[in-house]
Amino acid sequence: MSTSSIHTFDPFNLQHGSQREYHIKLQEVIYYGESRCREAVQHIRQANIRHQGWMQQCLKQELVSDQ
C-alpha cells in the first residue's frame, strides 16, 4: 500500500523544467531587494521620530506591489 505525501514546490529545483539563468537572475533580484530594504529601514530607524511614520508608509508602498 502506498502512502500519500505532499511536496511543496521548490522554484530553485531545476527538475521542474526551469532554466539556470532564470534562477540566477531571480536570486540577483532578491539580493538587490533585500539590500535596498535593509538600507531603507536603517535610515528610518535613524530618522527623527516625527518623520518615521511617513517614511514607513513610503517603504510599505514600495514593498506592496499590485503587479
C-alpha positions in Angstrom: 0.0 0.0 0.0 1.4 3.4 -1.0 1.4 6.4 1.3 0.4 9.8 0.2 2.7 12.7 0.7 2.6 16.4 0.0 5.6 18.0 -1.6 6.0 21.8 -1.7 7.0 23.4 -4.9 10.7 24.5 -4.8 11.3 27.1 -7.5 15.0 26.5 -7.2 14.7 22.8 -8.0 15.9 22.5 -11.6 13.9 19.3 -12.0 10.8 21.4 -12.6 12.0 22.4 -16.0 13.1 25.9 -15.3 16.4 27.3 -16.6 19.5 28.0 -14.5 19.8 31.5 -16.0 16.3 32.3 -14.7 17.3 31.3 -11.2 20.5 33.3 -11.3 18.5 36.4 -12.3 15.9 35.8 -9.7 18.5 35.5 -7.0 20.1 38.8 -8.1 16.7 40.5 -7.8 16.1 39.0 -4.4 19.5 40.1 -3.1 19.0 43.6 -4.6 15.6 44.0 -3.0 16.8 42.7 0.4 19.8 45.2 0.3 17.5 48.1 -0.6 15.0 47.3 2.1 17.8 46.9 4.7 19.2 50.3 3.7 15.7 52.0 3.9 15.0 50.5 7.3 18.4 51.7 8.6 17.6 55.3 7.6 14.1 55.1 9.0 15.4 53.9 12.4 17.9 56.8 12.4 15.4 59.4 11.4 13.6 61.8 13.7 10.6 60.1 15.3 8.2 62.6 13.6 9.5 61.5 10.2 9.4 57.8 10.7 5.6 57.4 10.1 5.7 58.8 6.5 8.9 57.0 5.8 7.4 53.7 6.8 4.4 54.4 4.6 6.6 55.1 1.6 8.5 51.8 2.2 5.2 50.0 2.6 4.0 51.3 -0.8 7.3 50.2 -2.4 7.1 46.7 -0.9 3.5 46.1 -1.7 3.0 45.8 -5.4 -0.2 45.2 -7.3 1.8 44.0 -10.3 
